[in-house]
Amino acid sequence: MTEVSRDSISLRNAGIVHITQQKKGVRFTLDSLLLADFCRIKPRDRVLEPGAGTGTISLLLAKKFPKARFVADEIEPGAYELLLRNIERNGLSENISPVDQDIRDLISSLSPQTFNVIVANPPYTKAGAGRTSPFPDRHLARQSQIAPITAWLDLKNLLKNKGRYVLVFPANRAAELMALLRIRDLEPKRIRFVHPYLHKPASLVLVEAMRSAGVGLDVLPPLIVHEQDGGYTEEVRDIYGNTEINRARIFLAKLAKDAKKI
């Protein structure tokens, strides 16, 4: 096991979760928090998170929606070991079931039409494109060399009728994502663009699509991450929740600084 750190992060209406994660390698980022906040879950829902990493999204959602049940899948051995540790550390063993399979095998290993929600933060970069991280697990998380976005979307067969697929993706690939969703009978129903600053182009898009649904899309107001002075906007501060906001801001600032080194 590589060197790890013990960190805490909070989400509004969820409270604090404690995350053990690698100091160099796969670490949670702001997009995971924004996705967790965007995701709507009903009591008793069954939720699948493919590519769960060390479990940040499932942990936050399980705290926020304690009556829902989650399956968190992660194939990378180091991240999976930390996922197990984090589930136990946060007392969520009854809420989250860990799985260590390639996402392409989930369709055959899990029963079809089992889940109400799939929530995913898939790799953003096509295989062979973008920067190459010196850390293999971070490279795996960034690039879709093992499973392209089409393989992630094919998991829709695990959704019940009217089940929801919720994901975050690069804004400059939004048109591609919408086309791939609709080909798979996943109708986009909610969409929100995330901008780093008010007058900067969107960097991310949050999407909720529904299986076998009619046409009709709610385009939500844009989410602006930073004020002009570089601090977080009021909404982003609110997403962190009212507890330990300063610790979360300092920690995420450190994440951003570390990311620039790779």
Buried (B, 14 or more C-beta within 10 A) or exposed (E): EEEBEEBEBBBBEBBBBBBBBBEBBBBBBBBBBBBBBBBEBEEEBBBBBBBBBBBBBBBBBBBBBEEBBBBBBBBBEBBBBBBBBBBEBBEBEEBBBBBBBEBBEBBEEBEEEBBBBBBBBBBBBEEEEEEEBEBEBBBBBBBBEBBBBEBBBBBBEBBBEEBBBBBBBBBEBBEEBBEBBEEBEBBBBBBBBBBEBEEEEBBBBBBBBBBEBEEEEEEEEEBBBBEEEEEBBEEBBEBBBEBBBEBBBEBBEEBEEEEEEB
